Amino acid sequence: MQKNILEISPKAFWDVDFEKLMTEVDNYPEFIIKKVFEYGTFADVINVVKYFGKQKAIKTLTNTVYLKEKTLHFAAAFFKLKKNNFACYLNKQQRHSYTKY
């Protein structure tokens, strides 16, 4: 049986050695999932979710302490989750709850 191969574009990985990363995909699932949701194409997102699984992608993104606002909205809609399921959203809410003087 052939092992699945993660087929994604290098679009989200301008800052790392993409070819090397692709040889070590299983060592960096959280890094790859987050980068693809932040900067990858829609096809990349689909392929990452297929490769790592929906639950791993959800766990990674909901536990991430920072996501861009548009990535948070996209991930919440993509997985049909509420924004308050995401740690980054809760952290942002806590920062805005302090009284300003």
N, C-alpha and C positions, 0 to 999 in steps of 0.2 A: 504494500500500500504506500502510495506517495504522500509525503507530508504536504500539507497545505502551504502555499507560498503567499506571502502578503504582497499584493500588487497595488502599490501606491506611487504617486508622482513625487519627485523631489521638491515640489513647490513649498512645502512647510518646513523644509530642512536645509535652508540656505546656510545655517550656522554650524553644521556638523558634517562629517564625512558620511554622506548618504550611502555610498556603496558599502562601507564598513558597517554602518548601522543595519543595513538590510541582511548582513550575514549574522547579526546578533539580535534579531527582532525579539526573540522570546526573553531576552535579558532586560528589555526596556519597555514593557507594555504601557506603563503609565505615561512615560515621556512621549511615546509615539501617539497614544490616544489623545492626550492633551494638545500636542502640536498639530495633529491633523484636524481636530475640531476648531482650533484657533485659526489655522492658516491654510489648511488643505482644501481640495476641491470637494464637491458633494460626492463624487465617485470615490474619492479617498475615504471619506467618512463611512460610506456604505461598506467598503472593503475592510476597513479597520474593525467595524462592528462585526462583520462576518468572521473575520480571522480570530479576534480575541473573545468574541461573544458579547451579547447585549448586557449581561449582568456585570462583566468586568468593565465595560465601558461606562455603565451607569455608576458603578462603585467608584471608579477613578474620577469621573467628572463631579460627582456629588461631594466627594471628599477633598477636592482641590480647593485651596484657600483663595486662589485668585483665578478668575476667568474674565476676559473682556465682557462688557455688557452685552454686546451682540452675540457672543458665544454662549453666554448664559441663557439668553432668550431662545436661541436656536436649539441648544441641547434640551432645554425644558420642553419645547414644542416637539422635537424629534422623538423624545422618549415618553411624551405625554405625562410629564411630571410638573409639579408646582415649583416655582422658583425657591420657595422656602425649604425645599428638599436639598438645596445646594449650600454647602458650607460657605462658599464665597458670597452668596446672597445674605446669609445670616451675619457674616463678618461685616459686610457693608452696612447692614441695618444697625448693628451695634455701634459702629463708628459714627453714624448719624443720630444716634439717640442721646448723645451727650448734649447738655445745655450749653449754648453759646453765650458768652458774656458780652 
